[in-house]
Structures are given as structure tokens and as C-alpha cells.
Amino acid sequence: MVKVWVTVPTLDEVENVDALVHRIRAAVDDAHILIVDDASSDGTADKAEALGAELGGIEVLRRPRKMGLGSAYRAGHAIGIARGYDVMIQIDADLSHDPAALPSLLAAVEHGADLAIGSRYVPGGAVPNWPKRRLWLSVWGNRYAAFVLGIPVRDSTAGYRAYRASILRAMDIESTHSTGYAFQIEMTYRAHNAGGRIDEVPIAFTDRVRGTSKMSGRIVVEAMTLVTLWGLRDRVLRRGRRRG
């Protein structure tokens, strides 16, 4: 039986965490859920702990300050791997990722994927109601990352994912330092470089209804800058190996 671990980073998500947890349980009833809370001021961690006491199989990692999305997933994945779980799920707390798609991500892993990405930009995927400028920025940012890094993935910035534990061990995720969009791209790049099979599963990405978005233009610029640096670095390294 496959053991499923779900990591959910939170920062002021008390309005969403109850619905999220119940919807995850409805989709995968035996999944263990870890809420990684970055010192929410609205009682998110307390609410999650109360849900854990009520439902079981839910725990909270309280962190002293805002430490970033990448840091939260590194911490969550590491705990899940250490406890012997087979598949690590990552999902946003704001309900933009529909938990009903979890069985499709898990099925992709069951059928051989080392990383299954909930993708907006493969046939069947969708981003309802996004402004054209935001959609254009996301699509072309992903195309740029695919071109510069040589990864055959249409949605490398997507945060809804299922990883086989073995590929996370092979990727050495503890040595990653990026966060936000850049973290998702770096993890995709490392999975590809580790020889992992990456499948994209179509999803509909829906903007949050309650709460405040943490996304900013600075995060997008940081991601594209890092993509450029990684691409240049690895081209230099490859040339050096050929000369050597």
C-alpha cells in the first residue's frame, strides 16, 4: 500500500484550512497531512491543530517567522521521507489547487512518473478568469525556463505536485535554496537532471476566493533571473567537461 504524505505551507490561511483538509481527506482518505505554518497571525496553526485532534493524521510544524515556500516544502518533504512515506504531495493552502485532482497525480506516479505536475498548460489544463497580462507572463516565463534549462515541461512553475520519495532523495533537495516560482523550476530541473520521468497532469487552477495572495512581481523577476544564471552556469560546466 502506497503511503502518501501531503505538505501544506500556510501563512494566514485560517479561512481556508478547514475546507482544504476535509477536501484532501475526501480525495485521499489515508493521506497524512503536515501543515507548515510560518507564524500566521490569524490562528491558522491553532485551527489546524484542532482539526488534527478531531480527525487524526494531521500535524502542524510551527515556524518562528516567514521563511518562504521553498523552505516549507524542503522541511515537509524531509520529514515525510524520514518517516518512510512513498509519495510526497505539495499543495497550496488557498484552494487554488483542487484536492479532487489528487487521485490523478497519484495515478501518474503509480504508472511510472517520478514527478507528476498538476499542469495548467497541457491539453485539458485551464486557468479560468486570469487577466491576459498575467496569463501571458506565466506562459512565457515557463517557455523561457524550458528553453534555457532544456526541460521538456510546459508548467515548471506549477506548485501542485506529487513526487516519488526516491527521486527526492536523488535530487538532494536539502541543497536547494530558492523559494517561490524559482523553487518549483529548480525542483523540476533537478528531477530532469536526475533522470526522473516527469508527467504533466491537466488541472484547472482557480484563484483564491478568501484571503490574500502572496505572489508578487519581485518573486517572478527573481525566478527568471535564477533560471538565466542556472542555464549559463550549466552551459559553462558542460563546455569545461568537453574541453577536459
N, C-alpha and C positions, 0 to 999 in steps of 0.2 A: 504494500500500500504506500503510495507517494505521500510524503509528509510536506505540507505546504505552510510556508511562513510568509506573512504579509507585514511589510513595514510601511507605516503611515507617518510622514513628518507633519507636525502641526505647529501653527503659530496663530493663536486667536481664532480657533475654529469651533468654539463651543456650539455654534448654531448648526453645525454640520455633522459633528462626530457621532451623534446618536443614530441618525439616519444612515450614515456611512457604515457603521459597524453592523447594523441589522441587515443592510443590503449585502455586505460581504458574506455574512453568515448564510443568507438565503441562497447565495450563489455557490459557496463552498463551505458546507456546514462544519467541516472538521479543521478548517484553517486556524492557525494560531496567529493572533494579531498583536503587533507591537506598535504602540503609539510613541513616537519620538517627539517630545514636546520641548520647544525652545523657549521656556519661561513665559508661556502665554499669560497675559494679564486678565483674561476673561473667564478663567476657570476651566479651560479645556482639559487640563490634566486631571483635575478633580472629577469632572464628568466622565472621563474615560476610565478612571479607576472605579467609579461607581458602576459603570457598565460591566467592567471585569468582574466585580463582586456579584453582579446579577447573573451574568451569562457564562462566566468562566472562559478560559482560553484567551484572555485579553490582559495585556500588561502595559505599563507606562514607564518609559525611560525619561525621567525629568532632567533637563539640562539647564545650566545656570543662566544662559543668555542665548541670544540668536546666534547660531553657529553655522547656518546655511544648509541648503538642501543636500548637497553632496556629502557633507559631514554626517547628516542624519542617515542617509542611505548606507554609507560606509559602516556606521555603528550598527544599524539594524541588520544588514547582511552578515556582518561578522558574528553577531550573537546567534543568528539562525544557523549559520554554518557550524559554529562551535557546538550547537545542541543537536546536530545531526539531521537537520531538515534537508529535504531533497531539492525543493524548488523555492526560490525567493521571489516573491511578488513585491513590486513597488507601485503605489497608487497615491494620487493626490487626495487630500482630505476634503476638498471643496466640492466634490461630486461632479466635477468636470469629466472624470473618468467613471463610466458606468460600471459598477461591480457586476452587472449581468454579463459582461464580456469576459469575466474571469475564466469560465469553463473553456472558452475558445482559446485563450492564451495557454492554459494548461494542456489542452489537447495538442497544440502545436509542439510543446515540449515533449509530450508523450510520444509524438510521431517523429522525434529526432532533432528538433531545434534545441540549440544550446541557449539561445536568447530569442524570445518571442516578444515583438514590439507591437503594442497597440497603435496602429498607424492611421493617420488622417489622410495620407496622400497615396494610398494604393486603391485600386478599384474597390468600391464598396465603402471606403472611408469618407468622412464628411466633417466639415466644420461649420455648422449652421450659424447664420447670423453674424459672422465676423465681418468687420469693415474691410473693404478691398485692400486698403493700405496695409493692414495688419496681416491679412492673408498673403499678400504679395511678399512682405518681409519674411514671413515664416517659410513660404515655399522656396524663395530664392536663397535664403540662409541655409536651408537643407541641401539645396542643389550645390551651393558653394562648398559646403562641408564634404559632400560626396565626391566632388571633383578634386578638391585639394588633397583629401586624405585617401582617395581611392577606395571608398567603401560603397558597396552596391546596395545602399539603403536610401529609401525616399524620405524617411522621417526619423532621422537620427537624433532630433531634439525631443522626441516624444518621451514622456515620463511614465507612461503606463506600460509595465514590462513584467515578464517572467523569465528568470534566469535559472538555468540548471546550476546546482551548487558547484559542480566540478569545473564549469567554465569560470566562475568567480574565483575559485582557487587558482586556476591557471593564469588569470589576469592580474593577480597581485593587486587587488583593489585598495589595499591599505597604502599603497604608494601614490595613489591619485590625490590631487589637492584642489581640483577645480570644483565649482558649485554651479547651481542653476542649469541653464541651457548647456554650458560648456561641459558640465559633469556628464550629462546624457550623451553628448557627442563623444567625449573621451571614452566612456564605457563601451559605446558601440565600436569605436576604433580598436580598443583593446580586445574586445571579443573577436573581431575580424582578424586581427593580427595573431591571436592565439589559435587560429584555425577553427573557431566556432562557427556553427551553422546559425545564421540569423534569418528568421522568418518574420514577415510583417503581416499582422492580422488586422483587417479593417475594423475601425471603430468610428463612432461619431463622438467628437469632442465638443462638449457643451460648456459654455462659460458659466461660472458660478452664479447662483441666484442669491445666496446670502453670504455676507462677509466681504472682505476687501482683498483684491488681487495683490500679490507680492511681486508681480512681474514689472520690470522697468526697462527703459531703453538702454540704461547702463549695462544691464545683465546681457542683453543681446550683443552690444558692442564688445563687451569682454569676451563673449563666446567666439565671435568671429575673429577677434584678434588672436586668441589662443589657437584656433584652428589654423590660421595662417602660420603661426610660429611652429606648431607641430608639423605641418606639412613641409616647411622649409628645413626644419631640423632633420626630419627623416630622409629628405632628399640628399642632404649633405652627408648623412651617415651612410646611405646606400652608395653614393659615389666614392666615399672613402673605402668601403669594403671592396668595391670593384677594383680600385687602384691598388689596394693591398694584396 
